[in-house]
Amino acid sequence: MTVNCRYCGYRLDPFWVEAGYDYHGTCQPDFDCPHGVERGPRYCPFCRRDHNLHPPQPPEKPRRRAVETPTALVGHNHPQTSIDAAQRVLPSSSSKRRMILDAIRESGDGLCDWQLEHQFQWKHESASACRRSLVKDGWLKDSGRTRPVPDTGNAAIVWEVA
């Protein structure tokens, strides 16, 4: 099905039609700016607010990767040693992700990184990296609560199932 823009008449991309839009983000209605902006309503902040002339934003696409997917997050500017380490842990990362998700789910009240480290006898870097990948994939979220770390007394985020 082809849908044309309600302002310019040209064809809309199916992505925008599926998202519920009937105009291009750069198209504007045919009226003069009542606030005196010579360039028109597209450049007037009041017209943009009053007539909802902001360009449409694409809907968020779900990023939920399966828990069993091997994952090792490495930034594009990290050194080669970090990339090598990520490749070494990649085969075991899916089982660690599953272990963390199950532990937090079974706890009922959420867990902090230090509790995961203690429960599984992992280094902080391993536990927090696996937990972070689950947060980025939408499986875990910040509960908004904290607990004190026993060694330092500092507040630690309590993570819960999303």
N, C-alpha and C positions, 0 to 999 in steps of 0.2 A: 504494500500500500504506500503510495507516494503522498506526502503531506508538504504543502508549501507554507512558507513563512507568512504570517498574517499581516506583516508590515511591508515586506519587499516583494513577496510573491515568488521568490526562488525556493527551490527544493530544500527541505530540511534533511539533515543526516538522520538515518533511522535510529541512531543511538539517542538523539535528543527527543525524537518522537516517543520512543519507548519510555524515556524518563518523564514524559508528560508535558513537554514544552511545545508551543506552536509558533515560536519565533526564534530568530537567530539572536545570540547574545549581543551582537553589535547593532541590531536594528532597533529603531525607536519609533514610537507613535508619531503621527503627524500633528504636532501642535507646537506653538511657540512657547518659549519659556516666559511665564508670567513674572519671574523674578528679575528680568532684565539681563540675563546672561546672553551675550551676543552669539556665542557658539551653539546655543540651543539647549534643550532639556537634557541631552546626553551628558553635558558637562556641568550642569547645575546640580549641586548636592541636594538641594531641596526638592527639585523635580524627581531626582533619582529616588529619594526617600518616599515622596508622596505618591509616585506612580509606579513604584517597584521596578525601576528601570535597570536594576543591576543585572549583569550578564548571568545567564543560568549557570549553575554549578552542576557538574555531573554527579549522579548519585554515588555514594560510597559503595565500592565493590567489596564483598566479603573476602577477607584474607585468611580465613580459617583453614590452615593446613592440617592434615590428619596428624594426630598425636604420634602415630607410628612412623611418620616420615622422618628419616634421618636429617638432622638439622645442626649446622654449626655456623653461627653468624660471625662474619668477619667484615670489618669495614674496608672500603676500597683503598684507604690510605694506611692500612696497618702493615707492619713489616713482614717480611717473608717468613720469619719464625712463627708469627701468629697464624699465617695461612697454612704452614706445615702442620702446626699443632691441631688446627681445625680439621684438616684432612685425616689426621690420625684418630681423632675421637669420633669422626662421622659414623662409623659402623655401630658404635655403642650408644649413640645419642638418642635413638628412638626408644630404646628400653629405659634410658634414664628419664626421658620426658614422660613416659608412661608411669614410672615409679613416682615421680614428683607429683603428677596430676592425681594419681590414686591416693598418695599420702595426704595431700591437701584436702581432697574430697572426703576421705575417711576421718580426718581430724574433726570435722564438724565446725570448728571455730577458726579455721585458717592457720597457716604456718608462716613463720619468718624465714629468711634465708639461713640464719644461724641454726634454726631448728632443723632445717633440711640437712645442713652440713653435719650436725650432730647425729641425726637419725641414720644417715647413710654412710657416715664416716668418709665424706668427700671433702676435698679442698673447697674453699670459698669460691674460687674461680669456676670450678666445675658446676657446683650447685646453682650459683647465680646465673651462669650462662644458659643452663637448661631451663631454669625458671623464666629468664628473660625471653627466650624463644617462645615459650608458652604464652607469655603476656602479649608478645607481638603478634602471635597467631590467634589471639582472642580466646584462649582457653582459661586464662587466669586474669584477675584484675586486683587492683589495690582496694582493700576493704575500707580504707579511710581510717583504720585504727593502727596503733603501734604498740609494741611491747619492748621493754628494756632488754638490751643484750646483757647477759650475766657478767661477762668479763669487764665491760666498760660502763654499763648503765645507759649507754646511748639508745635512743629510740630506733627501732627497726620496723619497717613496714610489714603489716600482716597481709599476706596474699590469700585470696579466696577464689573459688571456681566461679567463672563468669556466667 
